[in-house]
Amino acid sequence: MEYVQHCELLSSASAALSGDLNGADFSVPVATCPGWDLKQLVLHMGTSQRWVAAMIRDGRGEPLKPADLDSELPASDEDLGRWYAGSARALLAALSETKPDAYAWSWRTDQQRVSFWARRMLFETVVHGADARLVLGMQPAVEAGVAADGIDELLESLPYLRAVRPAIADLRGQGESLHFHCTDAEGEWMVRLEPAGLAWEHGHGKGDVAVRGAAGDLLLLLYGRYDPSDSRFQCFGDRALLQRWLEHSKV
């Protein structure tokens, strides 16, 4: 996908989340984000969007300190939905007013461009939008092509997240392999645990464990929102290896 597509999809995902929040009970716990209620989820999302918008506008060479961000937090829970919508507008405005190849700090040292944030925030919004829908008794729906790009983005990002998620560094082995296969779109991934860490590529192959499912469901599985025992998945092979992967790759 290209920058414009990522921005358009981010706009749609943000609008969908805003719509889902209408009339919501913000005190309900979010099971997929232990320790958070819906209010904390929304505050996290809105603050993250405002933080990224400020980073893009300023073209900073280092991350903005949270204390230096004016989040304009809502005065009451009744204003949470409107506040989140304003956060999304601020991010989308920053993206539309900036060239995709303009410099922007990011934790991915190979992706120090504004285009990185359009893609990253798309999937941040898609996954947390799924969290909200699950809490509110609705079924998440992630279009297959979007989800396949999200799986790519997650696998690309994992090695850069070791500093904040130390367990990722333990994703190493002697060539054990996992195969993820979309059933509703073109998309297959072979992941190997090598002595130096994880490696992956697109393509078909026989893994020590294989998981088949719709692309959107696979994306949410890899983000820990679904359990592999769910009937929406077909799993073959070494379930312990799959569980190890899911436990150590949480982000």
CORBELCOR-V746296 format. One record per pair of residues at least 6 apart in sequence whose ideal C-beta (glycine too) atoms are under 7 Angstrom apart, sorted by the first residue. I is the first residue (numbers start at 1). J is the second residue. D is the distance in Angstrom with one decimal. If there is no record, write none. Layout:
i = (I,I)
j = (J,J)
d = (D,D)
This chain:
i = (1,3,3,3,6,6,6,7,7,7,7,9,9,10,10,10,10,10,11,13,13,13,13,14,14,16,17,17,17,18,18,18,18,20,20,20,20,21,21,21,21,22,24,24,26,26,26,26,26,26,27,27,28,28,28,29,30,30,30,30,30,30,32,32,32,33,33,38,38,39,39,41,41,41,42,42,45,45,45,46,46,46,47,48,49,49,49,49,49,50,50,50,50,51,51,52,52,52,53,53,53,54,54,55,55,55,56,56,56,56,56,56,57,59,59,59,60,61,62,63,74,74,91,95,95,98,99,100,100,100,101,101,102,102,103,103,104,104,104,104,104,105,106,106,106,107,108,108,108,109,119,123,123,126,126,126,127,127,130,130,130,131,133,133,134,140,140,141,142,142,144,144,144,144,144,144,145,147,147,147,147,148,148,148,148,150,151,151,151,151,151,154,155,155,158,158,158,159,159,161,161,162,162,165,165,167,168,168,170,171,171,171,171,171,171,172,172,172,172,172,173,173,174,175,175,176,176,176,177,177,177,177,177,178,178,178,178,178,178,178,179,179,179,179,180,180,180,180,181,181,181,182,182,182,182,183,183,183,184,184,185,187,188,188,188,189,189,190,190,190,190,190,191,191,192,207,208,208,208,209,209,209,209,209,209,209,210,210,211,211,211,211,211,212,212,213,213,213,213,214,217,217,217,220,221,221,224,224,228,228,235)
j = (149,100,115,118,118,119,122,92,95,96,118,122,146,92,118,121,122,125,92,122,125,126,129,88,125,129,125,129,132,81,84,85,88,132,133,136,138,42,80,81,84,81,38,136,37,38,39,42,77,80,37,39,37,38,135,37,36,37,38,41,131,135,131,134,225,41,131,132,135,77,80,128,131,132,80,84,84,125,128,83,84,87,71,124,87,88,90,91,121,69,71,87,90,64,69,91,117,121,90,91,94,64,69,64,104,105,94,95,98,104,114,117,94,102,103,104,105,105,105,105,80,83,121,114,118,114,114,113,114,115,113,115,113,114,112,113,112,113,114,116,117,112,112,116,117,160,116,157,160,160,153,150,153,142,146,150,223,225,140,220,225,225,139,140,140,216,220,216,216,219,182,184,185,214,215,216,185,215,216,218,219,182,185,187,215,219,187,189,218,219,222,222,189,200,168,198,249,197,198,168,251,168,169,250,251,248,248,249,248,193,197,198,245,248,249,193,194,195,196,197,193,194,195,192,194,193,208,241,190,191,192,207,208,191,207,208,209,241,242,245,190,205,207,210,188,189,211,218,188,210,212,188,214,215,218,212,213,214,214,215,215,215,202,203,204,200,202,200,201,203,205,207,198,200,199,237,237,238,241,235,236,237,238,239,241,242,236,237,218,228,233,235,242,233,234,221,232,233,234,232,226,232,233,226,228,233,246,250,235,242,242)
d = (5.1,4.0,4.8,5.7,4.1,4.8,5.1,6.8,5.3,7.0,5.2,5.4,6.0,6.8,6.3,5.8,4.4,6.1,5.6,6.4,4.3,5.2,5.7,3.7,5.7,6.1,6.4,4.4,6.1,6.3,6.1,4.6,6.9,5.5,6.0,6.0,6.8,6.7,7.0,4.3,6.6,6.3,6.1,6.1,6.7,4.7,3.9,6.8,4.9,5.8,5.5,6.8,6.1,5.2,5.5,5.4,4.7,6.3,6.0,5.2,5.5,5.3,4.9,6.1,5.0,6.0,5.7,6.6,5.7,6.3,6.4,6.1,6.0,6.4,5.2,5.3,6.4,6.9,5.4,5.9,4.6,3.6,5.1,6.5,4.2,5.8,6.6,4.2,6.7,6.4,5.6,5.1,5.7,6.1,5.5,5.8,5.2,5.8,4.5,4.5,4.0,5.6,6.1,5.6,5.8,6.2,4.3,6.7,5.4,5.3,5.5,6.2,5.3,6.6,5.5,6.5,5.4,6.0,6.0,5.9,5.4,4.0,6.4,6.8,5.5,5.0,6.8,6.7,5.4,4.0,5.5,6.7,6.8,4.8,6.1,6.7,6.7,6.1,4.7,6.9,6.0,6.5,5.8,4.9,6.7,6.0,6.2,6.5,4.8,6.9,6.0,4.6,5.6,5.9,6.9,6.4,5.1,7.0,3.7,5.7,5.8,6.9,6.7,4.9,6.5,7.0,6.4,6.7,3.3,5.9,6.7,4.9,3.6,6.9,4.1,6.5,6.1,3.8,4.4,6.8,4.1,6.3,5.7,4.1,5.0,4.7,7.0,6.4,6.4,5.6,6.3,5.8,6.7,5.0,5.6,6.5,6.1,6.5,7.0,5.8,5.8,4.9,4.8,6.9,5.9,4.4,6.2,6.3,5.3,5.8,6.4,4.7,6.9,5.1,6.3,5.6,6.5,6.0,6.8,5.2,3.4,7.0,6.8,5.8,6.3,4.7,5.2,5.7,6.2,6.7,4.9,4.2,5.2,4.5,5.1,7.0,5.4,6.6,6.5,5.8,5.7,5.9,3.3,4.2,7.0,4.6,5.3,5.7,5.0,6.6,4.6,7.0,6.9,4.3,6.3,5.5,6.1,5.8,4.7,5.9,4.9,5.7,6.4,5.9,5.2,5.8,6.2,6.5,5.5,5.7,4.6,6.5,6.3,4.5,4.9,6.6,5.5,4.6,5.5,6.9,6.9,3.9,4.4,6.7,4.9,4.6,4.6,5.7,6.9,6.4,5.7,5.3,6.7,6.8,4.3,6.9,5.6,4.4,6.9,7.0,6.2,4.9,6.8,5.0,6.3,6.7,6.3,5.3,5.4,5.8,6.6)
